[in-house]
Amino acid sequence: MTHDHDLVLRPTAAQTEAALAPPAGRTGADLVVETLAGLGATTVFGLPGQHALGLYDALHRSSLRYVGLRMENNAAFAADAYGRVTGEAAPLLLSTGPGALMSLPALQEARAASAPVLAISSQVPVAGLGGGRHGYLHELPDQAASFRGVVKSVHTVRTRSQIPSAIAEAWQSALTAPHGPVWVEIPQDVLAAEAVLPVVTGVDAAPEELVPRVELTAVAADLLTRAERPAIVAGGGVVRADASRKLRQLAERLAAPVVTTFGGKGAFPAAHPLSLGSWLEDRHITDFLEDADVLLVVGSGLGELSSNYHTFEPRGRVVQIEADLGKLESNHPALGIHADARLALQALLETAGERTDPGAAERVRAVLDRVRARLDAQDLALERRVLDAVRRALPATAPSFWDMTILAYWAWSAFDAKGPNTMHSAQGAGGLGYAFPAALGAAVADPTRPVLAVSGDGGALYSTAELATARQHGLDVTWLIVDDGGYGILRDYMTDAYGEATATDLTGPDFVALAESFGVPAVRTSPETLEKDLAGALATPGPSVVVLPAVLRMFAPTHLG
């Protein structure tokens, strides 16, 4: 009797010939790029450094496209966005020590947002591994230790023959739910050493499926079918799992209203009669969710931003579907189902009964009316007009990337993403400088659509060097910079907390002149002309900058009592 796992794939004659006579001049770095190509990678991001030069030498002998940015953190943000848009692991090439460490904030964001990034860094020579202080350039006592608390998995290579398996193992880790960044480090001398191994041609690193336990989905389906007031919170896990259609089918079968988290924007149609939008910072929505007798939470840990700053206290039964084991029941007791969102929703669709609730849509309309009334009672016409102008100017299928800035905080709640996987922000880790380099990565992933980046002037200063990248590669990204002369949200927070703000006002450049100095077209706009200017920039191929001088305010919080 023969079992499938007993079968051995026999090489073709051509493969045998190539294995017996590999091309001359190959190094360990060639094994890296050959493995990436064998795994299906087509594009790599990065920034060269002395220890990593072997990788770049090997790149020109490969079919991989290289997109170089001007700073490692920005290169990692670009890889993050590429991974989010394509669902593929995005290779990121880095150099030892300072270059590697510069990527940490972006890798933290990728981990929080479950973006698959395959970071490959050089290391000091093998003799320097293990904490010995040999004084090598860029030497750290334990470089990998700096990344273990940030990425999903760490893989250290010590010999040439370990390279293909280590990269394949990391690739599989990055794409197994929950997706995330992984770290591979290869010593400089291993990268430079002659490769006597055959050309890497076949690599199998299919991600493992995270299947829900049947007994748990059976109980969850029964609870939801018998519920009187079910509701659903849809998080970023729904988007990452490409499960939006299944979410909609389940919500309609259960007649269950749906709230999307900021990371889950677009997972459920905003115009659907059962959609509560993303007003998670509004107490009316918090009250509505607390009143649910069964609350289904899919792909969210109900963290600070998804729970109205931890003021949410559910009174009913919570069913939580989450691929990240550490997030199960981390904030509220629940029937926890450790599974990929798509597979778990499919299981519920196969077992849940159909509910009828003619009043569900009316309850949704009533609570949204209360949200609007609260906003109408505040003097926020400017902010709402600006956000509406952005939405009208942006094509429905075009992706947008938002930095940590006041207009983005409005967008988290009030912007209609128009579809799944089209609105992205740095709300996972909350660092500045995300929007523009991430938008560049998205433009590399799909050059058929314009891409929008939105930053404040403070966050924009983290990324202005990438105007050169946008120009060099002709990337179709429009960068909207809202210039309020400083860190606007921090200015407001500090004034509210301490009576006056310190260290939040900034002297900035003339962003229009700065962009034009890179050869990037730019325009200064106003709230009245924003829609026209932004639409024109988005409709013109290539990079562009639109600068909006404006001081925006946030709507009043509802979590402070």
C-alpha positions, -999 to +999 in steps of 0.1 A: +000+000+000+014+034-010+006+066+010+008+100-005+035+110+019+056+081+006+057+096-029+089+113-040+088+138-069+114+127-095+134+155-111+131+160-149+161+155-170+166+192-174+165+196-136+190+169-131+214+184-156+210+219-140+216+204-106+248+186-117+262+217-134+251+249-115+262+282-131+295+295-120+299+326-098+269+320-076+270+328-039+249+322-008+231+354-017+220+337-050+204+310-030+183+337-013+170+352-044+165+318-061+144+307-031+123+339-032+116+334-069+108+297-063+083+307-036+066+330-061+080+364-051+082+389-079+092+421-060+115+430-032+118+462-012+149+474+007+179+496+012+215+484+006+242+483+032+278+471+033+270+436+048+241+431+025+258+440-008+260+403-018+222+403-018+221+432-042+248+416-064+226+385-067+195+405-075+208+417-108+212+380-118+175+373-109+141+382-124+130+399-091+120+435-093+138+457-068+122+488-053+146+508-031+135+534-007+155+560+011+151+548+047+147+513+061+115+521+081+099+534+050+109+504+030+093+482+056+061+503+055+061+498+017+065+461+021+037+461+047+013+477+022+024+454-006+016+425+016-018+439+026-028+446-010-017+414-026-020+389+003+015+377-006+046+378+016+066+409+007+104+404+008+123+432+026+162+433+023+181+450+051+216+454+064+231+445+098+227+466+130+215+502+124+198+494+091+180+464+106+170+483+137+155+512+117+128+489+104+114+480+139+086+505+141+072+494+107+075+458+115+056+465+147+028+480+126+029+449+103+026+426+132-003+446+147-021+447+113-013+411+103+006+422+072+029+395+057+064+408+054+095+386+050+124+407+063+159+393+053+188+409+070+225+404+068+245+397+100+280+399+112+302+370+101+295+336+116+324+339+141+306+369+156+273+351+164+265+341+199+272+374+218+310+376+214+323+411+212+346+409+182+342+445+171+327+438+137+311+468+119+274+471+129+278+444+156+251+437+181+254+412+210+222+395+198+205+412+168+177+386+167+167+394+202+157+429+191+131+414+168+117+385+188+091+406+206+080+423+174+078+397+146+060+363+144+092+342+141+130+346+139+152+324+117+190+326+120+211+310+092+246+298+098+254+278+066+246+281+029+226+249+028+203+263+055+192+292+034+164+277+012+148+259+041+150+289+065+135+313+040+107+288+031+099+282+068+098+320+073+076+324+042+051+298+055+051+315+089+043+349+074+013+336+054-001+313+081-030+329+099-026+353+115-004+368+088+025+388+100+062+399+096+090+374+100+127+378+104+156+359+087+192+369+093+222+356+073+258+363+082+278+384+057+303+357+050+276+331+043+260+355+018+294+360+001+306+324+001+306+304-032+274+284-037+283+249-047+246+238-042+223+233-072+201+262-083+170+263-061+140+254-084+113+238-063+102+252-029+071+242-011+060+265+017+022+264+016+007+281+047-011+259+072-048+263+075-062+273+109-094+253+110-120+259+137-130+231+161-164+217+151-178+215+186-171+252+191-187+264+158-217+242+166-223+259+199-217+294+184-242+287+156-268+276+181-263+307+202-266+330+172-296+313+158-315+315+191-304+350+199-330+378+203-306+407+197-275+394+179-248+418+167-215+415+150-181+433+154-160+427+123-123+434+126-092+434+105-091+396+106-120+395+082-102+417+057-069+398+060-088+365+055-107+378+025-139+368+043-161+399+036-186+380+014-191+353+040-195+379+067-223+396+047-240+363+041-240+354+078-252+389+089-281+387+065-290+352+076-290+362+112-305+397+106-276+409+128-263+445+127-226+449+120-200+473+133-166+473+116-135+482+136-110+507+122-088+479+110-119+462+095-130+492+074-148+480+043-154+444+056-192+452+055-209+476+031-214+509+048-247+515+029-262+481+040-293+484+061-276+463+088-244+485+089-236+505+120-205+518+102-174+522+124-185+546+150-168+527+178-159+559+196-195+569+200-213+559+232-246+552+213-228+524+194-212+512+226-246+510+243-261+491+213-233+465+214-236+461+251-273+454+247-267+425+223-276+392+240-251+374+217-222+394+202-201+377+175-166+393+173-147+382+142-110+390+137-107+415+165-093+414+200-116+442+212-086+463+221-085+499+232-096+515+199-123+488+193-139+491+227-143+528+231-111+529+252-121+499+272-154+513+284-173+486+265-188+461+290-209+434+272-239+421+291-247+392+268-227+362+256-196+369+235-185+346+207-149+355+195-133+342+164-096+351+163-065+337+145-041+353+171-043+329+200-031+356+225-061+377+217-087+351+226-106+363+257-078+388+263-103+415+272-137+398+277-148+363+286-161+346+255-167+314+236-132+316+220-127+300+186-091+299+175-094+300+137-090+318+104-120+341+100-129+328+066-130+292+077-149+299+109-175+320+091-180+293+065-186+268+093-212+291+108-229+295+075-231+257+072-247+253+106-265+285+117-302+288+112-320+317+096-334+345+118-361+369+109-361+403+126-381+430+107-371+456+132-333+452+130-328+477+102-349+503+120-329+499+152-298+505+131-312+537+116-323+549+150-288+546+166-271+561+135-296+591+138-284+596+174-248+595+163-255+621+136-274+643+161-244+642+185-221+654+157-246+681+145-246+695+180-209+703+177-192+729+154-176+704+131-187+716+096-152+721+084-140+687+093-170+669+078-167+690+046-130+681+042-136+644+047-166+644+023-144+661-003-118+635+000-143+607-004-159+623-035-125+629-051-112+594-045-123+567-070-144+540-053-119+512-059-087+532-052-069+523-020-061+550+006-034+550+033-037+572+064-011+584+088-017+592+125-034+626+120-067+642+129-083+637+095-074+600+097-090+597+131-122+612+115-118+587+087-116+557+111-152+564+121-167+584+092-150+575+060-168+550+037-141+527+024-164+515-004-150+479-002-127+456+017-089+460+017-091+496+003-085+517+035-054+512+055-039+531+084-012+529+111-037+524+139-022+490+147+009+503+163+002+540+161+035+553+147+040+583+125+052+583+089+032+554+076+009+568+049+032+579+020+057+550+019+029+525+024+010+541-005+042+537-026+042+500-018+005+497-028+012+515-061+040+489-068+015+461-061-012+474-084-002+501-109-036+501-125-052+523-098-043+556-083-034+555-046-041+582-020-018+589+010-030+613+038-007+628+064-004+657+087+026+680+084+043+663+114+040+628+100+049+640+065+083+651+077+091+614+084+086+605+047+096+635+025+127+617+013+105+592-004+094+618-029+126+608-046+114+572-046+080+581-061+097+602-088+123+576-096+098+548-101+069+570-115+045+557-088+009+568-091+005+582-056-012+614-046-001+627-012-026+649+007-008+668+035-030+686+060-007+713+074-016+727+108+018+738+118+026+710+142+014+678+159-022+689+160-037+660+179-010+661+205-015+699+208-051+693+216-045+664+240-019+684+259-040+715+261-070+695+274-048+676+300-024+703+311-039+737+301-013+745+275+008+726+249+045+723+248+068+709+220+039+704+196+044+734+173+067+728+143+086+749+118+080+732+086+090+736+049+070+749+020+057+715+011+047+726-024+082+739-032+097+709-015+078+685-037+085+705-069+122+704-060+120+666-065+102+671-098+068+661-083+038+683-092+022+700-062-006+724-054-018+743-024-055+740-019-083+751+004-114+734+019-134+750-009-112+737-038-100+705-022-123+681-041-114+696-075-076+698-068-075+663-053-095+647-080-073+664-106-041+651-090-056+615-087-066+616-123-030+625-135-006+596-137+025+597-115+032+612-081+017+644-069+013+664-037-018+684-025-012+706+005-042+717+026-034+744+053-061+738+079-065+734+116-090+705+122-106+694+155-118+661+167-154+654+177-159+652+214-150+619+230-177+598+247-155+575+269-146+601+296-179+599+315 
